[in-house]
Amino acid sequence: MRSSPSPPPGPSGRSLGLTLALVSAFAFGGSGTAAKPLIEAGLSPLHVVWLRVTGAALVLLPLAYRHRAAVRQRPALLLGFGLLAVAGVQACYFAAISRIPVGVALLIEYLGPPLLLGYVRFVQRRPVSRGAALGAGVAVTGLACVVEVWNGLSFDAIGVLFALGAACCQVGYFVLADAGSQGDRPVDPVAVSAFGLLIGAVVLTGVTRPWNADWSPLGGDVVMNGHALPAVLPAAWMILVATVLAYLTGVVAVRHLSPPVAGVVANLEAVIATVLAWVLLGEHLGAPQIAGGLLVLAGAFAAQSRKPAAPPAPAPPAAGAGREPQVSGRTSRTSRGG
């Protein structure tokens, strides 16, 4: 039997959630900037993804063992999180940044909120507000500016498709992170992160065959905006900060906030990544890309900012009838969008 939705978090819980969501956004925002020098040094995008996910999975292995009961409680949830929120989104995103600028890849990835609205409307068959639909339209318009469709996709078309794939997988991140708190068998968010990364590492190991890769670039230097530094530094940052810290704080934040609020804060990742790529990698965007990026962020924010419809007022009790207790609860959180 499905348990009723949990009550809204108090002010302290909301403050904690917002803080963790900000930390997660900043941590995720540096992943592409740390990974791109490794890719340019000779590692393939998929092998960089494998390094990131497997390294993080090993770090979290003790936590996974501690929460091993979660495998029996919600195996489908953990499998879905590992396939979509870890392996899928990381593989698509890293493949994208190997062909297009980091900032552009992230801005396209943040079409996730409008895509989630489509999931809510056509798969879950739930109504979507006019404001949410308008926000989705603004975000799509911004994407058209980012990729300069009037020039026939001035950015690599395959890179754009990979980034769109990351956007689809990102939808699963927020939906599944929130789903773990629903039902009569909730799963600890630490377990969701730890087992999601372990499952993602197993899947990526079979796909990438890391034993065939040339890992020698990790023993040398990489170049970031004209400056040489040891390759192990961006690799360690990518594993410990942009993966371990990012996933742990992100999943916990969704539990303290609704997915729409967590998604709004997560949009800062695109801005952070673009600024870091500009400062550390020397990637510069033109005026159309900057304007399009602002539209994507504005549209994503608008798509997630709709308020749920107020529940209908209960009918007054009939004269002489006993008053029955009213059961209240907040609207079930099933999506990241609007």
N, C-alpha and C positions, 0 to 999 in steps of 0.2 A: 504493500500500500504506500502511495506517495505521500510524503510528509508535506505539511503546509509550508509556504514560503516563510523564511526567517524574517523577523521584524527588522525595520530599518535600523542601520547602525547609528549609535549616538554620536554626539559631536566629537568625542575623543576617537572613536573608531573611524569616523570620516576623515579627521585630520591625519590619522595614521595612514589611511588608505591613499590620500592625496600625496603624502610625503613619499610613500613607497612607489606610487605611480610615477612621480617625478624622477626618483632615483632610477627606476627601470627605463624611463625614456632616455635619460642621459646615458645610461649604460649601453642600451641598444644602439643609440645614435653613433657611437664610436666604432661599431663593428665593421662597417664597410671601409672606413678610413684605415683601420688596422689591417684589414685583409688585403686591400688592393696592392700594397707594396709586395706582399708575399706572392700574389698572383703574377705581378709584373716581374718578379725575380725568377719565375719558372714553374711554380706550383700551379696545377690546374685548379679552377674554381671548385670542382667537386672534392678534390683532395684537401683544399683549405677548409671546406665545410666539414669534411670528415675529421680533420684535426681539431676544429673548434668543438664539434659536438662530442666526439669521443673523449677529448681532454676534459670537458666539463662533466661528462658522465662518470669518468673515473674519480673526479673530485667529489662528486655527490654519491658515489657508491656506498659509503657507510650509511648515509641517510636513507638510501633505497633499501638497504638491508633492515634498517630499523623499522621501516614502514612496509615491510614485505606483505603484510596482511592485505594491503590495498589491491594486490594482484587478484586475490580471490573475491574481493568486494566488487570492484568495477573494472574488470579486464578490458571491456570494450572501450571505456572512457580512456584508459591509459594508452591503449593501442592507437586510438584515433588521435590523441594528443601527440604521440610520438611520430605518427605518419604525417599529420598535417602541420601542427604547430611547431614541430622541430625539423624533421627531415624535409618536408615539402617546402616550407617557407624559406629555410636556409639555403637549400639547393637552388631554388628558383632565384632568390635574391643574389646569391654569389655569382651565379651564371649571368645575371643581368649586369652586375657591376663590372664584369670582365669585358663588356661590350659597350656600355653606356656610362656616363658619369654617375658617381654615387648619389648625388643629390637628386638627379632625375629618376634613378631607380627607386629611391625611397618615396618620391612624390607620386610616382605611379602606383607603388605598393599601397599608398594610403588612399587609393580608391576602394579599399576594403569596406569602409562604412556605407557607401552607396550600394556596393555589392551585397552587403548584409541586409540592407533594406529590401533588395530584390528577393533574398532568401526568405525573409519574414513574410513578404507579401505573397509570393507565388508558391513557396514550398510549405511554409507553416500556415498560409492562407489567413494571415492576420492583417487588419487594416493598417495602412501607413498614412500618416498625416500629410497634408499638403505642404507644410513647411519642410518635412523630411524629404519629400520628393523633389522640392525646389533645390534643397541643398545638394542632392545627388546630381541634379542637372548642372549646377554651378561647378561641382567637382569635375564632371565630365568635360565641361567647357575648358576648365583649367588644364586638364590633361591634353586637350587638343592644342593648347598654346605651348605646353611643355615640349611636346614632340614635334611642333611646327608642322601640322598636317598640310598646311598650304604649300609646303615645299616637298611634299611626298614623303613624309617621315624622314627628316634630316638626321634623326638618330637611328641607329641600327634597329631594324624591325624585329629581328630575333631577340635582341636585348629587351625591347619593349614588351614582347610576348612573355619573356621570362619574368619581367617585373609584374605583369598582370597576373601571372601564375602565383607569384608571391602574395599578391593582394587577395586572391581567392583563398590561399592557405591561411592568411592572416585572419580571415573571418572565423576559421575553425579555432584559432588561438583563443579568442575572447568567448566564443560560444562554449567551448569545452572547458575552459578555465572556470567559467561560471557554473557549468553543469555539474561539476564535481561537488558543489555545495548543495545540490538539489537531491530530492529523493530521500528514501529511508536509509540509504547507506552512503552518507557523505564521505568524501576522500580528503585527507589532509592535503593542502596545497603544496607542501613540501614533497609529498609522495607523487603528486601529479608532475611536478617539475623533474624530480629525480628519475622516475620511471619513463617519463616522456623522453628525456635525453638518452637514457639507456636503450630504449626501443629505437629511437632515431639513429643512434650509433650503430646498432646491429643492422638496421636496414641499409644505412649508408656504407657499411663495410662490405656488404654483398654487392652493392651497386658500383662502388668506386675501386674495389680491390687495391687497398693501399699498399700491399706488399709489392706491387708492380711500379709504384711511384718512385721518383728520384727525390729523396728528402734532403739532398745535400745543400740546397739553398738555405735551410734552417741553420746551418753551421756558418754561414757567411753574413754579409751585410745586405741591407735593402736600402733603397733610396726613397726618401719622403721629401718632396718639394726641393730637390737638389742637395739634401743632406743625407749622409750615410749613417746608419745605426744598425746594431746587431739585430738580426732577424728574429731572435728569440724574444725580444722586447714586444714588438707588435703581436707576436703569437701568444705570449703570456697574457697580454691585455685582452686579446680577443677571447681567450678561454675563461679567464677568471672574472673579468669585469663585464665584457659584452655578452657573456653567455651565462655563467653561473649566477652572478649577481643580478643580471637582467631578468632571467627567468624566475628566480626565486621571488624577487620583489614584485615582478609583474603579476604573477599568479595570485600572490597574497593580496595585492592591491585590488584585484577584481572582486575578491571575497568581501573586502571592506567597502567597496563602492559598487554601484551598478555597472555593468559592462559599458553603457553609453558614457558615463562619466569617466571611467578608466580609459575609454577610447579617445575621448577629447584630450586628456592629458598626454596620451601616447602619441598624439599627432605632433607633439613637440619633437619627437625623434627625427622627423623629416627636417625640421629647421636646424636641429643640432648637427645632424649628419652633413647637411649642406654647408654650414659654417665651418665645421671641422675639415671637410674636404677642400674648402676654399683656403683655409689657413695652412693645413698640413700637406695637402696634395697639390695645391696650386690650380685646382679646377675652378674655372670661372664660367658663370652662366650669363647668357645675354638677357636683355630686357624682356623678350617674350617668355623665356623660361622662368624668370623671377616673377613676372606677373601671373603666369600660369600656375606657378607653385603657390602663390598667395590665394588664387582662386580654389585650388585643390584643398588647401587647408581650411579656407572659409566654408567651402561646400561640405567638407567632412564635419566641421563643427556644427553647421546648421542641420545636417542630417541626423546628428546625434542629440540635438538639443530640444527635441519635442517633448512635451509633457504627456504622460499617460492620461488617458481619459478618466475622469472621475467616476468611481463606481456609482451605480444607481442608488438612490436613497431607499432604505428599507421601507416596506409598506407598514403603516401604523397597525398595531394589533387590533383585532376585532374587539368590539365592546364585550366586556365580561371575560374575555379570554386571558389566560395567564401570559405574562410577558416572558418570552424565551430569550436566553442570552444571545447576543449578537457576536459572531466571530469575525474579526477583522484581520486583514493581512495586506501587505503591499502587493502590487502587481508582480507576477512572476517574472524574473529577469531571464529572458531567453535569447536576447540578442544584444549585440554591441551597438547596432545602429539606432539613430534617433530615438 
